């Protein structure tokens, strides 16, 4: 297996998307599994049984507090892998995975995953890369939460989502409530910030969707410090 097959695909933010060759090698022979939007794949603190890969659609990864408060940690899309942390260490799930859209997935059991790593040792390099990507992503998110104002955090999140789920017209189909869950903020604060960005002609807003009009302007806001 060529080493380039095992390299992580570079993205603006560290995520768990693999090159097509290594994704196909990892999940070779796996049956396509079809799920409806809203289907729970696993819940936070569940015992881990499988690692998943996304063929089509989007899967939401979210954390829940004991009081039921929700924080969306990430979205996994085409050629992304998720559920690997608990599957590798045999512990419980660190988050809840829900199909945000209708989705087609593939999956491996823990035993199958280790068998494939044994058969193709360079797959271990890929899994290490996945774990490092998770750590870098979480570190960046924690930094944003602590250091950036909501305007900068929202600008960065919109730029991120635009690269993942915008439609052919450039619209990001997401509710303000869902955006608030991504940011760990209130819906009211998100609504106010979106209104300000719209007045500045950086975005357009319609019911259930947002469109970036000035990507560079939004990136400048996202790069601003929290001072």
HELIX and SHEET records of a PDB file:
HELIX    1   1 UNK A    3  UNK A    6  5                                   4    
HELIX    2   2 UNK A   20  UNK A   26  1                                   7    
HELIX    3   3 UNK A   84  UNK A   89  1                                   6    
HELIX    4   4 UNK A  110  UNK A  119  1                                  10    
HELIX    5   5 UNK A  123  UNK A  147  1                                  25    
HELIX    6   6 UNK A  150  UNK A  165  1                                  16    
HELIX    7   7 UNK A  176  UNK A  183  1                                   8    
HELIX    8   8 UNK A  187  UNK A  199  1                                  13    
HELIX    9   9 UNK A  215  UNK A  222  1                                   8    
SHEET    1   A 4 UNK A  33  UNK A  35  0                                        
SHEET    2   A 4 UNK A 103  UNK A 109 -1                                        
SHEET    3   A 4 UNK A  50  UNK A  56 -1                                        
SHEET    4   A 4 UNK A  81  UNK A  82 -1                                        
SHEET    1   B 4 UNK A  40  UNK A  42  0                                        
SHEET    2   B 4 UNK A  96  UNK A  99 -1                                        
SHEET    3   B 4 UNK A  59  UNK A  64 -1                                        
SHEET    4   B 4 UNK A  70  UNK A  76 -1                                        
SHEET    1   C 3 UNK A 171  UNK A 173  0                                        
SHEET    2   C 3 UNK A 209  UNK A 212 -1                                        
SHEET    3   C 3 UNK A 203  UNK A 206 -1                                        
END                                                                             
